[in-house]
Amino acid sequence: MRSFAILFGLVALVTIASAIPDRLICYYGSWATYHEGNARVDVEDLTTDNVCTHLIYSFIGLNYDGSIKILDYWNEIEQDALGRFSRLKNQNPNVKLMISIGGWSEGSDVFSQVTDNPGLRGRFVQESVDFMYKYNLDGFDVDWEYPAANGGRPQDFDNYVNLIRELRNAFNNAGRGWLLTSAVGADTGLTWSSYNVPEMNRYLDWIGLMTYDYTGGWSSTAGFNAPLYAVQNSVNGWIDRGADPAKLVMGVGTYGQAFTLSNPAQNWPGAPVNGGGGMDYRDICQRINQGWTRQWDNPASCPYAFSGNQWVGYDDVDSVAIKTQWAKQRGLGGIMVWSFDLDDLRNICGGGRLPLLHSIRWNLQN
């Protein structure tokens, strides 16, 4: 199916009206430093091949008093992971270094309560400014999952805008050119209850759309992490709700959704399953090299692989190329990846280092 991806790319090059920025934003899950063997990824690995234009350290947290919370004191302070991250500019002066606050595990309640109190919200803004100065960072990413949902309250719809407006004003006053961004849910239904999209356009440098996790361990049938048609529906839905395409950044996952098939003889997309979970691309490509059967699904523009009762739907170099070319056609503001540490950093599969990231970057530039 590689020929299909190449053909798609050639057609896209002819039809693109205006190329999106050469912006490849790579999140880094800091807990990868605790992984063993080839799965371990430290801060110093993040400038490998300098493939990412922006690196986002994930995550810091928020306390109920509005102060910033360090989530892993041993790693981030005692082992100086945050300081080492800030010094990556010594290896690549052109990379933009950012911090992300929140994430799924942080939930919504603490953001909801802090932003509903002007005094606590003001402390949060000031602590964010102080943090940016302390670690000499280039940007701040708000990953509140999600306003008015996941433990949030209806007033979050307005308070989220209050937060990003006050952060924007404080960052502008600092005069350092700091980026302000936000990761948002791909479900277009959230735009009605969670996000004032026109105001987000006004205050954010980009809106990072988390176009992955369309299926997972909660699903009753085998499915893809990010089928192209679902990604397109999400992007188009956000644009229909008022998102400026040039400020909308499309998310790509460097992992798949794995399942245990109820019947090994039924190994196609949509087959019944008994549970599942995520699988890093690095692990998927190893299994394929070890003999798993790989197939391509045309409607999803994604591959899947299986062996016995084990099944995984994922993205590879071909599918991320198709997604990136489509994003260029749609005039989006770049690609963000969750996450750097799940790609094949060590080239253990023989496709080169960081094959997914390199495929995205090449397709952004060509």
C-alpha positions in Angstrom: 0.0 0.0 0.0 3.0 2.3 0.0 2.4 3.1 -3.6 -1.1 4.3 -2.7 0.3 6.8 -0.2 2.9 8.0 -2.7 0.2 8.5 -5.4 -2.0 10.3 -2.9 0.9 12.6 -2.0 1.6 13.4 -5.6 -2.0 14.3 -6.3 -2.1 16.4 -3.2 0.9 18.4 -4.2 -0.8 19.4 -7.4 -4.1 20.5 -5.6 -2.8 22.3 -2.5 -3.6 25.9 -2.7 -1.4 27.0 0.2 0.9 24.9 2.3 0.5 24.7 6.0 3.4 25.8 8.2 6.3 23.4 8.5 5.2 22.9 12.1 5.6 19.5 13.8 4.7 19.7 17.4 5.9 16.7 19.5 4.6 16.0 23.0 6.9 14.1 25.3 5.4 11.9 28.1 8.1 12.5 30.8 7.3 9.1 32.5 9.1 7.5 29.5 12.3 8.0 31.5 11.2 5.1 33.8 10.7 2.7 30.9 13.2 -0.1 30.3 15.4 -1.0 27.3 14.4 0.5 24.0 11.2 2.0 25.5 13.2 4.4 27.7 13.3 7.9 26.4 15.1 10.7 28.3 15.0 14.4 27.8 18.3 14.4 25.9 16.8 12.1 23.3 14.3 14.7 22.2 16.6 16.5 19.8 17.4 13.2 17.9 17.5 14.2 14.2 16.0 17.6 15.2 12.8 16.4 13.5 10.4 18.3 15.7 10.0 22.1 15.4 8.3 22.3 18.8 8.8 20.1 21.9 6.2 20.0 24.7 7.1 18.6 28.0 4.1 16.8 29.6 2.9 17.4 32.3 2.8 19.8 35.1 -0.3 20.0 37.3 -2.4 22.6 39.1 -3.2 22.9 42.8 -6.5 24.0 44.2 -4.9 27.2 45.5 -4.0 28.2 41.9 -0.3 27.3 42.3 1.5 25.1 39.8 2.1 21.5 40.9 5.2 19.5 40.1 3.9 16.0 39.4 7.2 14.1 39.7 9.5 15.9 42.1 12.3 13.3 41.9 12.5 13.3 38.2 11.7 16.9 37.5 13.5 18.6 40.3 16.0 16.2 41.9 17.1 14.8 38.5 16.6 18.3 36.9 14.5 17.0 34.0 12.8 20.4 33.6 16.2 22.2 33.7 17.7 19.7 31.2 14.7 20.2 29.0 15.2 23.9 29.0 18.9 23.4 28.0 18.0 21.5 24.8 18.3 24.9 23.1 22.1 24.3 23.4 21.7 21.3 21.0 19.2 22.9 18.7 18.8 26.7 19.0 15.8 26.7 16.5 13.6 24.3 18.5 10.7 25.8 20.5 10.4 24.4 24.0 7.0 24.3 25.7 5.3 23.0 28.8 1.9 21.5 29.0 -0.3 21.7 32.1 -3.1 19.2 32.8 -3.7 16.0 30.8 -6.4 13.3 31.2 -5.2 12.2 34.6 -5.4 15.7 36.0 -9.1 15.9 35.1 -11.3 18.9 35.1 -12.3 19.6 38.7 -9.2 21.5 39.7 -9.3 23.7 36.6 -13.0 24.3 37.1 -12.6 25.5 40.7 -9.5 27.6 40.2 -10.8 29.4 37.1 -14.1 30.2 38.8 -12.4 32.3 41.4 -10.8 35.5 40.0 -8.1 35.6 42.7 -7.1 32.0 42.2 -7.2 32.4 38.5 -4.9 35.4 38.8 -2.4 33.4 40.9 -2.5 30.6 38.3 -1.7 33.2 35.6 1.2 34.7 37.6 2.7 31.3 38.5 2.5 30.4 34.8 4.5 33.5 33.9 7.0 32.8 36.7 7.4 29.2 35.4 8.1 30.4 31.9 10.8 32.8 33.1 12.4 30.2 35.4 12.8 27.6 32.7 13.3 30.0 29.8 10.5 28.4 27.8 8.9 29.5 24.5 5.3 28.4 25.1 2.6 27.2 27.5 0.0 24.6 26.5 -3.3 24.3 28.4 -4.5 20.7 28.3 -7.7 21.0 30.3 -9.6 17.8 29.6 -12.3 19.1 29.4 -14.1 22.4 30.4 -17.7 21.6 31.5 -17.0 17.9 31.2 -15.0 15.1 33.0 -15.7 16.6 36.4 -16.2 20.2 35.2 -19.1 22.6 35.5 -21.2 24.6 33.0 -19.5 27.9 34.0 -16.3 26.4 32.6 -17.4 27.5 29.2 -16.8 31.2 30.1 -14.1 30.6 32.7 -11.9 28.8 30.1 -12.0 31.9 28.0 -11.3 34.1 31.0 -8.2 32.0 31.7 -6.7 32.1 28.2 -7.5 35.8 27.8 -5.7 36.6 31.1 -2.8 34.3 30.1 -2.6 36.0 26.7 -2.5 39.5 28.2 0.2 38.5 30.8 2.3 36.8 28.1 2.0 39.8 25.9 3.1 42.1 28.7 6.1 39.9 29.3 7.3 40.9 25.8 9.0 37.6 25.2 6.9 36.3 22.3 5.6 33.3 24.3 3.3 30.9 22.6 -0.1 30.1 24.2 -1.8 27.0 22.9 -4.4 24.5 24.0 -5.1 20.8 23.4 -8.8 20.1 22.9 -11.1 17.1 22.4 -11.9 15.9 18.9 -15.6 15.4 19.6 -17.4 18.3 17.9 -20.1 18.0 20.5 -17.7 19.5 23.0 -17.7 22.7 21.1 -21.2 23.4 22.3 -20.6 22.9 26.0 -16.8 23.4 26.5 -15.3 25.8 24.0 -16.1 29.3 22.8 -14.3 28.7 19.5 -14.2 32.3 18.1 -12.6 33.5 21.4 -10.1 30.7 21.2 -9.1 31.9 17.7 -8.5 35.3 19.3 -6.2 34.4 22.1 -4.5 31.1 21.2 -1.6 30.7 18.8 -3.0 27.3 17.9 -5.7 24.9 18.9 -4.4 21.3 19.1 -7.1 18.9 18.1 -6.6 15.5 19.7 -7.8 13.4 16.7 -7.0 10.0 18.1 -8.5 7.5 20.6 -11.7 7.1 18.5 -11.7 3.5 19.8 -10.0 1.7 22.7 -10.4 -0.8 25.5 -13.9 0.4 26.1 -15.0 -0.7 22.7 -16.8 -3.9 21.9 -15.3 -4.3 18.4 -11.9 -4.0 16.9 -11.2 -0.6 15.5 -8.7 2.0 14.5 -7.1 4.6 16.8 -7.6 7.3 14.2 -9.3 6.4 10.9 -9.0 9.1 8.3 -12.8 9.6 7.9 -13.2 10.2 11.7 -10.3 12.6 11.7 -11.7 14.5 8.8 -15.2 14.7 10.4 -13.6 16.1 13.6 -11.5 18.7 11.8 -14.4 19.8 9.5 -16.7 19.9 12.5 -14.5 22.3 14.4 -14.1 24.5 11.4 -17.9 24.5 11.0 -18.1 25.7 14.6 -15.8 28.7 13.8 -12.2 27.4 14.2 -9.8 29.2 12.0 -8.2 26.4 9.9 -4.8 28.2 10.1 -5.0 27.9 13.9 -6.2 24.3 14.0 -3.4 21.8 14.4 -4.3 18.1 13.7 -3.2 15.4 16.1 -1.5 12.2 15.1 -1.0 9.2 17.5 2.2 7.2 17.4 0.4 4.3 19.0 -2.4 1.9 18.1 -5.4 0.4 19.8 -4.9 -3.3 20.5 -7.7 -5.9 21.2 -8.2 -9.5 22.1 -10.4 -11.0 19.5 -13.4 -13.0 20.7 -12.9 -15.4 17.8 -9.4 -15.5 16.2 -11.0 -16.5 12.9 -12.8 -13.2 12.8 -9.8 -10.8 12.5 -11.2 -7.9 10.4 -12.1 -4.4 11.5 -15.4 -4.5 13.5 -14.9 -8.0 14.7 -16.1 -8.7 18.3 -13.4 -8.3 21.0 -12.9 -8.9 24.7 -11.1 -5.9 26.0 -8.0 -4.0 24.8 -5.5 -1.3 25.4 -2.9 1.0 23.8 0.2 -0.3 22.0 3.2 1.8 21.1 4.2 1.9 17.4 7.7 0.7 18.5 6.0 -2.5 19.8 3.7 -2.9 16.8 6.4 -2.8 14.2 8.4 -5.4 16.2 5.5 -7.7 16.1 5.0 -7.3 12.4 8.7 -8.1 11.9 8.1 -11.2 14.0 5.4 -12.5 11.7 2.1 -10.7 12.5 -0.1 -10.3 9.5 -0.5 -6.7 8.3 -3.5 -5.6 6.2 -4.6 -2.2 4.9 -8.1 -0.8 5.3 -9.1 1.5 2.5 -12.1 3.3 4.2 -9.9 4.1 7.3 -6.7 4.7 5.3 -5.0 2.9 8.1 -3.3 -0.5 8.6 -4.1 -3.2 11.0 -2.2 -6.3 12.1 -3.1 -9.5 13.9 -1.8 -12.8 15.2 -4.0 -15.5 16.8 -6.5 -13.6 19.0 -4.4 -10.4 19.1 -5.3 -7.5 16.9 -4.2 -3.9 16.6 -5.3 -0.9 14.5 -2.7 1.8 14.2 -0.9 4.4 12.0 2.2 3.8 10.0 4.4 5.8 7.7 1.9 5.6 4.9 -1.2 6.5 6.9 0.5 9.5 8.6 1.6 10.7 5.1 -2.0 10.6 3.9 -3.2 12.4 7.0 -0.5 15.1 6.6 -1.2 15.7 3.0 -4.9 16.0 3.7 -4.1 18.5 6.5 -2.2 20.5 3.9 -5.1 20.4 1.5 -7.4 21.6 4.3 -5.1 24.6 5.1 -4.5 23.6 8.7 -1.9 25.1 11.0 0.4 22.1 11.5 0.6 18.6 13.0 1.0 17.7 16.6 2.0 14.2 17.7 1.3 12.2 20.9 4.0 11.3 21.4 7.7 11.5 20.6 8.5 8.6 23.0 6.2 6.1 21.4 7.8 6.2 17.9 10.7 3.9 17.0 13.5 6.1 18.4 16.2 3.3 18.3 15.4 2.0 14.8 14.8 -1.5 16.3 12.4 -2.3 13.4 14.8 -1.3 10.6 12.8 1.6 9.2 15.1 4.3 10.4 14.9 6.3 13.5 11.6 7.9 14.3 9.9 6.8 11.1 6.5 8.2 11.8 7.9 11.6 12.7 10.1 11.7 9.7 7.2 10.7 7.4 5.1 13.6 8.8 8.0 16.1 8.5 8.8 15.1 4.9 5.2 15.4 3.9 4.9 18.8 5.6 7.9 20.0 3.6 7.1 18.5 0.2 
